[in-house]
Amino acid sequence: MSRALALLLLCASLAAQAHKPSDSYLHLKIDGAEVTGQWDIALRDLEQAIGLDTNGDGEITWGELRAHHTDIAAYALARLSVAGDAKSCPLAVSGHQVDQHSDGAYAVLRFSGICEHAPAVIEIGYNLFFDFDAQHKGLLNLEYQGRVQSLVFAPEQTKQRFELGAMSAWRQFMSYGREGAWHIWIGYDHILFLISLLLPAVLLRERRRWLPVARFGDAFWDVFKIVTAFTVAHSITLSLAAMGVISLPSRLVESAIATSVVLAALNNLTPVVGGRRWMVAFAFGLIHGFGFASVLTELGLPRDTLVLALVGFNLGVEAGQLAVVAAFLPLAYFLRAGWFYQRVILFGGSMVIVAIALIWLLERVLDMKLISA
Amino acid sequence: MLYSPFPAKNAWPRPAKSRCIRPDMRRLLIPVLVCALGAAQAAPHTPRSDDEVLEHLPYKASAAEGKELRQLRRALAEQPRNLARALALARRYFDLAGAEGDPRYIGYAEAAIRPWSQAADPPPEILVMRALLRQYRHEFDAALADLARAAEHDPGSAEIWSWRSAIFLVQADYAGARAACAKLAPVASALLGTACISSVDGLTRKSAQAYTELSKALARRPDADPDFKLWIQTRLAEMALRQGRDALAERHFKAGLALGVTDGFILAAYADFLLDRGRAAEVVALLRDWERSDILLLRLALAEQALKHPSAPAHIAMLKQRFDASARRGDKLHQQEEARFHLYLLGDAPGALRLAAENYRLQREPRDARILLEAALAAKQLAAAQPALDWLRASGYEDPLYAKLAQAFKDGAK
């Protein structure tokens, strides 16, 4: 078979439409007090309800559909109600298009409406086509703060009620948590600072020479102290800054963070602070907390659920941090005795970190772009 | 005139002549674009021209069908509480649902009789109508109950007993089916009575005898309605298959198809016959224009996959989209096909077994048992097919193909 013929067959088959019971597809988005929506309604059903085939030739053209746009809008919106906190949010159609679903062509209605205020509870009433089709269903997708919930309207279920508040708190918590983890993942300065402090954790410094630790427990304890100190410190400043108790200029904070990375890595080249690196982690952790706080501020802090957002974000940061540690520690412990770890990873790696952090420092102090995107 | 009202277990669409045979170049453009994206849906768009045809209705409003339907609707709209008018419209919709294979009409019919069907004690005619609509949606127990109540008022109705026997057959309740046939025989034609009882016999160890009797009864009635003849030819083909007489079965399939009545049931049965015998190319030729029907599209895709046909992936994607669409609305009308889809086209034996087992709780025709057996074998969960094995043993169903499947279970259990 020639390719063209195959394509033609394929396409002819895709044009064939399945038979299925009547559904309409309703997508509603709630954003503050604003409601926007898209409603896909089968032309077959509209023909049955209000008659679209004006010339009776068994075909519905775009011209015939267009001539009925006002009727369709009036008919459909009379059968859909959205109420926020028991007060109606009047809807108006803002546009008409068409689309294909598996059983044929659909009119696409776009509409919008305004509630009196951002609702905590939304109630949707649906009454399309139930009068003449007992099997019709309205398939609703309700979108709120990026989350979509699917529900079905049927003759025996013409109303749906959503508690947006409940949805929102959990959603916010999770979303701030994700942001926190994401920020650690893309915030190379925090990762490099942590890694710089962790690199020597699998080694012991004796008479100006590095020796591998004898037991995993020793390395683990060292890492535990460092990570805990860093966490406690940045949690303190993050909370204080987020609640507006202290605020520092971001350029100063960012420069200080770069400096902390330089110093932490330098400490691996010529050790000054040995077993008490957790104190370094704590001191500089205070600075890093201000850095996290600026991210949180950029995300926009909800006034009513500030604590929830703060805890979510912080837990996300910790989760990101733990992922870094979990990847680092077993590998470092495994490699610790060899020449490769001490020469290439510890020494070479710290050199590279110093170099990168120095460039950041320059960028941030002079407010210019060298390597950062 | 009353002919066999044996229930349509599924929807059987006819291909829309306007859409499938006469390609419209304007309409072809959109599918070509859609092709590039697989079976993905088109996005909302604004057509370029007022002349662009968006939808073909199943009939022209000006044609006789359209006029008749409009009259019936108008008559009911004038007197919404007029029982006779509501029943006439509902019956018309129910017939259309069967003829067109379009389940939309079932919803319309239900709405037409709603003022009576929701009452505590609906009139007997409404009970019968409600039963037909309920069995269409696989609410078999509720449909049987409606028919039983209706029979109390009208025990001489051939329609009621025909439907009861047919529904019992779907449930593999052969005693119930026989009892209904016994009530039917005195009130129906000889052919309908024979058709009823031989349908039961054909499933229960007596397919040779049933075959002889049914073919004799058919020969005596050359004037029978073509729809009914088609139905009988399909049953005769199935009975021949059970006796391992493939050539005879095929002659009946072909005789049925030659009647020129469009019917999805015989197409599905014949396609399965061909697929079982490795004749996939003939299935592709037979079902090329039948993508609208989920049931036939499945057979087409199975054949295309066997042949590594270029349109197989698109058809598999289409099936997926349709099963997803019915899952969204909570429908479970084609679970047997969905199970086959999972087993043979997605390679998902556990998913297929779950669907086949759920389907078998409701529908227990031979084919429902077969997919359960096949899925359980593929998923290596032999115990899950116990209900089907029990049915096979208890009914004495004779098909050699099923005997082989049962043997595979015995071998597997060792």
Interface residues (C-beta under 8 A of the other chain):
Chain A: M1 A6 L7 L9 L10 C11 A12 S13 L14 A15 A16 Q17 A18 H19 K20 P21 S22 D23 Q38 D40 L43 R44 D45 E47 Q48 D53 G56 D57 G58 E59 I60 T61 W62 G63 L65 R66 Q97 V98 D99 Q100 H101 S102 D103 G104 A105 V108 F130 D131 F132 D133 A134 Q135 H136 K137 L139 S150 V152
Chain B: A11 P13 P15 S18 R19 C20 P23 R27 L28 I30 P31 V32 V34 C35 A39 Q41 A42 A43 P44 H45 T46 P47 S49 D50 D51 E52 V53 L54 E55 H56 L57 Y59 K60 A61 S62 A63 G66 E100 G101 D102 P103 R104 I106 G107 Y108 E110 A111 A112 R114 R137 R288 D289 E291 R292 S293 D294 L297 P310 S311 A314 H315 M318 Q321 R322 A325 S326 R328 R329 G330 D331
